[in-house]
Amino acid sequence: MTPVFRPFRPDDTETVVALWEACGLLRPWNDPRRDIARKVAEQPELFLVAEQPDQPEQPEHDDERTVVGVGMAGYDGHRGWVNYLAVRPDLQGSGLGRAFMAEFERLLTERGCPKVNVQVREGNEQVLGFYASLGYAPDRAVSLGKRLVADD
């Protein structure tokens, strides 16, 4: 599958939330719709969805596409970050996640970003293996967090 990447559009919201849910990325303390609104307010061009034609063998239906992946990236002037990367479960292992990361790396490199970080929840060995296959390695740093705004 050759993905077509495009910026997120507001009418993608429910599809994106459903995809994150299907991929196990949602947590009770994060409101995904608020996370979407926050990302749309900051570097929205780095909030991408991937589409594939609904009927790839019928070129007359090229305008009918289905969202099959989503991800957010950001650059703070020091490091780039990728968050909420999700590929539809039946397409995991198809190369779409790899294509997403290549696209994010390209976009971040264009901005002068020297390094990209990703965070993976402990115990998610499959995703750790995916990132390792792309050349990502543990930074030997501890990630700390503090909630500034409650999403309840």
Secondary structure, DSSP 8 states (H G I E B T S, - for coil): ---EEEE--GGGHHHHHHHHHHTT---TTS-HHHHHHHHHHS-GGGEEEEEEESSTT-GGGTT-EEEEEEEEEEE-SS-EEEEEEEE-GGGTTSSHHHHHHHHHHHHHHHTT---EEE---TT-HHHHHHHHHTT----S-------SS---
